[in-house]
Amino acid sequence: MTSSQQARTDVRFDDLGLADPIVEVLTSKGFAHPFPIQADAIPDALSGADLCGKAKTGSGKTFAFGLPVIQQVVAGGGLQALILVPTRELCAQVASELRPFAKAMGVSVVEVYGGVSMQKQIDGIEAGAEVIVATPGRLIDLQDREAVAYDQVKMVVLDEADQMGDMGFMPQVEYIWRQVPDGHQSMLFSATLDGAIDHLIRRRLTNPVRHEVASDTVSVEQMEHRFLLVHHRDKLAVAARVAESAERVLVFTQTKRMADRVAGDLRDAGVQARAIHGDLPQAKRQQALDRFTEGKTPVLVATNVAARGLDIDDVDLVIHYDPPSDAKTFLHRSGRTARAGRSGMVVTLTEWDQETAVQAMQREAELDHEIVKMYSSDDRLDDLWAWEPPRRAPEPKRSKRRRRR
């Protein structure tokens, strides 16, 4: 469990109503005090109330909903809880974090997602798993094969609800929700609770308790930014030299094919790098992510699958190899660095024909950095932290002229 927030030192986990075996596991892992979303949500979740929480990735949400779920299911009672998540990586991460607590309570957790053997997942369900952590598509596949039944389900959790909406999963989520018997407890966690998410809350949750935790969210102002104008043929060499200046680097590309190509070209240039994207087998995706988080592979080349929903700590540098098309994507990608009070650098590589589009994105993100031409032979690339880029002069305000009649 990691969090960008400070623990509530005035509260202990054993003050929240958690069972002794769960508290013992927390203690063994060095956790005595909950983070704000945990302190707020766990008592209400244990009471059986519907609840929705607004909290960012890295705020401790998994324990906020996961520990009450584990405590409230009955060992040997079959499937009783569904936890729906948007990505395979987050599915594996949530299941892994909850499994020690499930073991302590004598219950089991099965993760269900695409890209791996369906039979193994079916075997886990048939063995009597009380909790399923699932991506919606694979869960519906199992439902269509009559490998999973919801008649005993009493809890449904939707994690990263806003990302579910962004990825187009809401119809699948709604379909699953409709199959669960009435009277179940519903919990929803999201970075935002407005728009489509608020509509979902009003339709699917009953008198929910709301918890909104002010998190240490990363804004563009909290990161160091460098916008580099590069030649297409020199771009890889620039990226390699910049990547070698940091210990843990995320490189973002627009397409899966480009992620594979850039990772391979970086390796050819002597930089240890691996790619992660949706077309890779899940085992390879997880292996690449594990090696990156463990520090064994310093550079991870990713499509936007890594920009949301995963809590990756200690990323020193984000490189936008392909500039994002809008400020929202720019922030989601860039937000992998400068977390938990750490410093972080964001480098955006801009080719000649992309300069106008990047400037438009800068204006949307309220950034005033000049896009500076650099070649791979430039010594400044070895320590972009030490180089202070020039700021763009503010655009003059246009005077409003009164139209003559």
Protein Blocks (a to p, Z undefined) as FASTA:
>chain_A
ZZfbdcdfkbcfklnopafklmmmmmmnopabdcfklmmmmmmmmnopacdddddehilp
mmmmmmmmmmmpcghkapabdcddfbfklmmmmmmmmmmmmmmnopacddddehiafklm
mmmmmnopabdcddfklmmmmmmnopacfklgcbdcdehkllmmmnopmmmmmmmmmmpc
ghiacddddfbfghjlmmmmmmmpghiacdddddfdddfklpccddddddfklmmmmmmm
mmmmpmbdcdddfbfklmmmmmmmmmmnopacddddfkbcfklmmmmmmmmmnopambdc
ddfklmgopacehiabdcdfbacfbfklmmmmmmmgoiehiacdddddddfklmmmmmmm
mmmnopabdcddddfklmklmommlpccdddddddddddddddZZ
